[in-house]
Amino acid sequence: MPSARPVNGQTAPLVSVVTPVYNGGKYLRECIESVRAQTYTNWRYTIVNNCSADESLEIAQHYARLDPRICVHDNAAFLPLVDNHNCAISLIEPDSLYCKPLMADDWLYPECLEKMVSCALTQPAVGLVCSFAVTGKNEVLLSGLPSLSSPTTFMSGRDACRISLLEYRYFFGSPTTMLIRADLIRKRKPFYNPVNLHADEESCYDILRESDFAFVHQVLAFVRVHEQSQTAAARSLSTVVSGRVYALVRYGRAYLSEEEFSQRYHERLREYYSKLAIAALELQGARFWEFHRRMLALAGAPLSRLRLARTIVAQIARRLVSPVSFVRTVAKHLAAKRRGAADREPHPRACDN
């Protein structure tokens, strides 16, 4: 086993890497190999198999035999998406200083752990480190923060959350783009909120109430988006806007003045109803509406049929300016919906992990 070299002149702390996986055999080897290829070597890796029907368990067990730093947890029963993420993150090593979540479809660049840990050690109050990631289309994810001619940006948790809540800049990313201080995880059981499909974003607002934030201005991860991925499933339900309204309601007042919160809340709800009006025109099904009724109720703003009807009328009025384009858009959506129905997974909330 490679020996751990110092970081910033300090003893390299232990990092727990965790990967929840459900039917991820197609990409799991690449994911695991990226951990084994890290220039930072003081890590232990737990892979949580969520009753996969493919070769995911066999692949994970194969690597566990090859490398003593890798262990496999095999769930006795299938867990919903967020519950499985909570299971994985609860298995971090008791002596680890940091946790590196890594989704089974994704992989890390070789210097990822070294760069993120080095950044975190520079200022011990940092509880969350994020970085850029790239997709299969060579698109760089996240709007990031101004680099100010520095490879990293440090700021208080309050300032980071205020920017994220008040501006249209999202720089937390996904679990794969995060390094989290382990003590902040151990204090929260469960760490991720099971009712929110975007609990990873919500968790950032929670831990940054008591820690600082850092961003590494470098692409350190690859995030894969495909038709069976969690991201694709989230897009099909338009869950992003619901998750952001929910997070704003839960944590907005911790970071914003009452006036700022009220203004942002009404802006977010207006955006939400615009998305719902478009969904109504595209004839979204019962699963879509069940999800959004539940999320609006959890946010303390039950679905208003009158407001939705008014927003639909406004959408129709705007679209009738270009009726041909409107008809083509609806037809394209319905065709895509029919294609997607044929390929739907049996567990749509846990498509890839």
C-alpha positions in Angstrom: 0.0 0.0 0.0 1.5 3.4 -0.9 2.6 5.5 2.1 0.8 8.9 2.7 3.0 11.9 1.9 2.6 15.2 3.9 0.3 17.9 2.6 1.2 21.5 3.2 3.9 20.2 5.6 1.2 18.4 7.7 0.6 14.7 8.1 -1.9 13.7 5.5 -5.3 13.2 7.2 -7.5 10.2 6.4 -10.2 10.8 3.7 -13.2 8.5 3.5 -14.4 8.1 0.0 -18.0 6.8 -0.4 -19.9 5.6 -3.4 -23.6 4.5 -3.4 -24.3 2.4 -6.4 -27.5 0.9 -8.0 -27.1 -0.9 -11.3 -24.0 1.1 -12.0 -21.8 -1.7 -13.4 -21.4 0.0 -16.8 -19.3 2.8 -15.3 -18.3 1.5 -11.8 -14.8 0.2 -12.9 -13.8 3.6 -14.2 -15.1 5.3 -11.0 -13.1 2.9 -8.7 -10.0 3.1 -10.8 -10.0 6.9 -10.5 -9.9 6.6 -6.7 -7.0 4.1 -6.9 -5.1 6.5 -9.2 -5.2 9.4 -6.7 -1.9 11.1 -6.0 -3.2 11.5 -2.5 -3.0 8.0 -1.0 -4.3 8.2 2.6 -7.9 7.2 1.8 -10.3 4.4 2.5 -13.1 3.7 0.1 -16.6 2.3 0.9 -18.8 1.2 -1.9 -22.5 0.6 -1.0 -24.4 -1.7 -3.3 -28.1 -1.0 -3.3 -29.4 -4.4 -4.4 -28.2 -4.0 -7.9 -29.4 -6.5 -10.5 -26.3 -6.1 -12.7 -22.7 -6.9 -12.0 -22.1 -3.9 -9.7 -21.6 -6.0 -6.6 -19.1 -8.4 -8.3 -17.1 -5.4 -9.6 -16.9 -3.8 -6.2 -15.9 -7.1 -4.5 -13.2 -7.7 -7.1 -11.6 -4.3 -6.3 -12.0 -5.0 -2.6 -9.9 -8.1 -3.0 -7.2 -6.1 -5.0 -6.9 -3.2 -2.6 -7.2 -3.5 1.2 -8.3 0.2 1.4 -11.6 -0.7 -0.4 -14.5 -2.3 1.4 -18.0 -3.2 0.1 -21.3 -2.8 2.0 -24.2 -4.8 0.5 -27.6 -3.5 1.5 -30.0 -6.3 2.7 -33.0 -4.4 1.2 -33.4 -1.8 -1.5 -33.3 1.8 -0.2 -34.7 4.9 -1.9 -32.2 7.3 -3.5 -31.5 9.7 -0.6 -31.7 6.9 2.0 -29.0 5.0 0.2 -26.8 8.2 0.1 -27.4 8.5 3.9 -26.4 4.8 4.3 -23.2 5.4 2.4 -22.1 8.6 4.1 -22.9 7.1 7.6 -20.2 4.5 6.9 -17.3 6.9 6.9 -14.2 5.9 8.9 -14.4 6.9 12.5 -10.9 8.4 12.3 -11.3 10.2 9.0 -11.0 14.0 8.9 -12.7 14.5 5.5 -15.3 12.7 3.4 -15.3 12.6 -0.4 -18.6 11.5 -1.9 -18.3 10.0 -5.4 -21.3 9.0 -7.5 -20.9 5.6 -9.3 -21.3 7.1 -12.7 -18.6 9.7 -12.1 -14.8 9.8 -11.7 -12.1 11.9 -10.2 -9.0 13.4 -11.8 -5.8 12.0 -10.2 -5.0 15.2 -8.2 -8.6 15.7 -6.9 -8.1 14.6 -3.3 -4.7 16.2 -3.0 -5.9 19.6 -4.2 -9.1 19.5 -2.1 -7.4 18.4 1.1 -4.6 20.9 0.6 -7.2 23.6 0.3 -9.1 22.5 3.3 -6.0 22.3 5.5 -5.0 25.8 4.6 -7.9 27.1 6.8 -9.2 24.5 9.3 -12.6 26.4 9.7 -13.5 25.3 6.2 -16.2 22.6 6.3 -16.9 22.4 2.6 -14.6 22.5 -0.4 -16.0 22.4 -4.0 -14.5 22.5 -7.5 -15.3 22.6 -11.1 -16.3 19.5 -13.0 -16.6 18.6 -16.6 -19.3 16.5 -18.4 -19.1 14.1 -21.3 -19.8 17.1 -23.6 -16.7 18.8 -22.3 -19.0 21.4 -20.6 -17.6 22.8 -17.4 -20.2 22.7 -14.7 -20.9 25.4 -12.1 -20.7 29.1 -12.3 -18.0 29.2 -9.7 -16.7 32.3 -7.9 -14.3 35.0 -9.1 -10.7 33.6 -8.8 -9.1 36.9 -7.9 -5.9 35.6 -9.5 -5.8 32.8 -6.9 -6.3 29.1 -7.5 -8.7 29.0 -4.5 -11.4 31.2 -3.0 -12.1 31.2 0.7 -15.1 32.9 2.3 -17.3 32.6 5.3 -20.2 30.1 5.1 -22.6 33.0 5.5 -21.2 34.9 2.5 -21.2 31.8 0.3 -24.8 31.0 1.2 -26.0 34.6 0.6 -24.5 34.6 -2.8 -26.1 31.2 -3.7 -29.5 32.2 -2.4 -29.6 35.8 -3.8 -27.8 35.4 -7.1 -28.2 33.0 -10.1 -24.8 31.5 -9.4 -24.6 27.9 -8.2 -21.2 26.7 -7.1 -21.8 23.8 -4.7 -22.3 21.3 -7.5 -23.1 17.7 -6.8 -21.7 15.3 -4.2 -18.9 14.4 -6.6 -17.7 18.0 -6.6 -17.6 18.2 -2.8 -15.2 17.5 0.0 -16.9 17.6 3.4 -15.4 17.8 6.9 -16.2 14.6 8.6 -17.2 16.0 12.0 -20.0 17.9 10.4 -21.4 14.7 8.9 -21.2 12.8 12.2 -23.2 15.5 14.0 -26.1 15.1 11.6 -28.2 11.9 11.4 -29.3 11.6 8.8 -27.0 13.9 6.9 -29.2 14.3 3.8 -32.9 15.2 4.2 -34.8 12.2 2.8 -37.7 14.2 1.6 -35.6 16.4 -0.8 -34.2 14.9 -4.0 -31.7 17.8 -3.9 -30.7 17.2 -0.3 -27.0 17.6 -1.4 -27.6 21.3 -2.0 -29.7 21.6 1.2 -26.9 20.0 3.2 -24.5 22.8 2.1 -26.7 25.5 3.6 -26.9 23.5 6.8 -23.2 22.8 7.4 -22.2 26.3 6.3 -24.0 27.7 9.3 -21.1 26.6 11.4 -18.2 26.4 8.9 -16.5 28.2 6.1 -16.4 27.5 2.4 -13.7 27.1 -0.2 -13.7 26.7 -3.9 -10.8 25.2 -6.0 -10.7 26.9 -9.5 -9.8 23.7 -11.3 -11.6 20.8 -13.0 -11.2 18.0 -10.5 -14.1 15.6 -11.4 -16.0 14.2 -14.3 -19.8 14.1 -13.9 -21.6 11.9 -16.3 -25.1 12.7 -17.5 -27.1 10.1 -19.3 -30.7 8.9 -19.7 -30.5 6.6 -16.7 -28.6 8.9 -14.4 -30.0 10.7 -11.3 -29.5 14.0 -13.1 -31.6 12.9 -16.1 -34.3 11.7 -13.7 -34.3 15.0 -11.9 -34.6 16.9 -15.2 -37.6 14.8 -16.2 -39.4 15.9 -13.0 -38.1 19.5 -13.0 -36.9 18.9 -9.5 -34.3 21.7 -9.4 -36.7 24.5 -8.9 -38.6 22.7 -6.2 -35.4 21.8 -4.3 -34.3 25.5 -4.4 -37.6 26.8 -3.1 -37.6 24.1 -0.3 -34.0 25.0 0.7 -34.8 28.7 0.7 -37.7 28.2 3.0 -35.7 26.0 5.4 -32.5 28.1 5.5 -33.1 31.4 3.9 -33.8 33.3 7.1 -30.5 32.0 8.6 -28.7 34.1 5.9 -31.0 36.8 4.6 -32.8 39.7 6.1 -36.6 39.4 6.2 -36.9 41.8 3.3 -34.3 39.8 1.2 -36.0 36.6 2.1 -39.5 37.8 1.2 -38.3 39.2 -2.2 -36.4 36.0 -3.1 -39.2 33.8 -1.9 -41.7 35.5 -4.2 -39.2 35.4 -7.1 -38.6 31.7 -6.6 -42.3 30.9 -6.4 -42.9 32.9 -9.6 -40.2 30.8 -11.4 -41.7 27.6 -9.9 -45.2 28.4 -11.3 -43.8 29.2 -14.7 -42.2 25.7 -14.8 -45.4 24.1 -13.7 -47.4 26.0 -16.3 -45.1 24.8 -19.0 -45.4 21.2 -17.6 -49.2 21.5 -17.8 -49.0 22.5 -21.4 -46.7 19.6 -22.1 -49.2 17.2 -20.4 -47.0 15.9 -17.7 -48.4 12.9 -15.9 -49.6 12.0 -12.4 -46.1 11.3 -11.0 -44.9 14.8 -11.9 -47.9 16.5 -10.2 -47.8 14.2 -7.2 -44.1 15.1 -6.6 -44.7 18.9 -7.0 -47.8 19.0 -4.8 -45.8 17.3 -2.1 -42.8 19.6 -2.4 -45.0 22.8 -2.4 -46.7 21.5 0.7 -43.4 20.9 2.4 -42.3 24.4 1.5 -45.5 25.8 3.2 -47.0 26.9 -0.1 -49.6 24.3 -1.2 -50.3 24.2 -4.9 -52.7 27.0 -5.9 -54.9 26.0 -8.9 -55.9 29.6 -9.4 -52.3 30.8 -9.6 -51.4 27.9 -11.9 -54.3 28.6 -14.2 -53.4 32.3 -14.5 -49.7 31.4 -15.2 -50.9 28.9 -17.9 -52.9 31.6 -19.6 -49.9 33.9 -19.5 -47.7 31.2 -21.0 -50.2 30.5 -23.8 -50.5 34.2 -24.6 -46.7 34.4 -24.9 -46.4 31.3 -27.0 -49.2 32.3 -29.4 -47.0 35.0 -30.6 -45.2 32.1 -32.4 -47.8 29.4 -32.8 -45.8 27.2 -35.1 -42.9 27.1 -32.7 -45.3 26.3 -29.8 -46.9 23.3 -31.6 -43.4 22.0 -32.6 -42.2 22.3 -29.0 -45.2 20.4 -27.6 -45.0 17.7 -30.3 -41.2 17.3 -29.6 -41.8 16.9 -25.9 -44.6 14.3 -26.3 -42.4 12.3 -28.6 -39.6 12.3 -26.1 -42.0 11.4 -23.4 -43.2 8.3 -25.3 -39.6 7.2 -26.0 -38.7 7.6 -22.3 -41.7 5.6 -21.1 -40.4 2.5 -23.0 -37.0 2.7 -21.2 -38.2 3.6 -17.7 -36.3 2.0 -14.8 -38.3 0.1 -12.1 -36.9 2.4 -9.4 -37.0 5.9 -11.0 -35.9 7.6 -7.8 -32.7 5.6 -7.7 -31.7 5.4 -11.3 -27.9 5.2 -10.8 -27.1 4.9 -7.1 
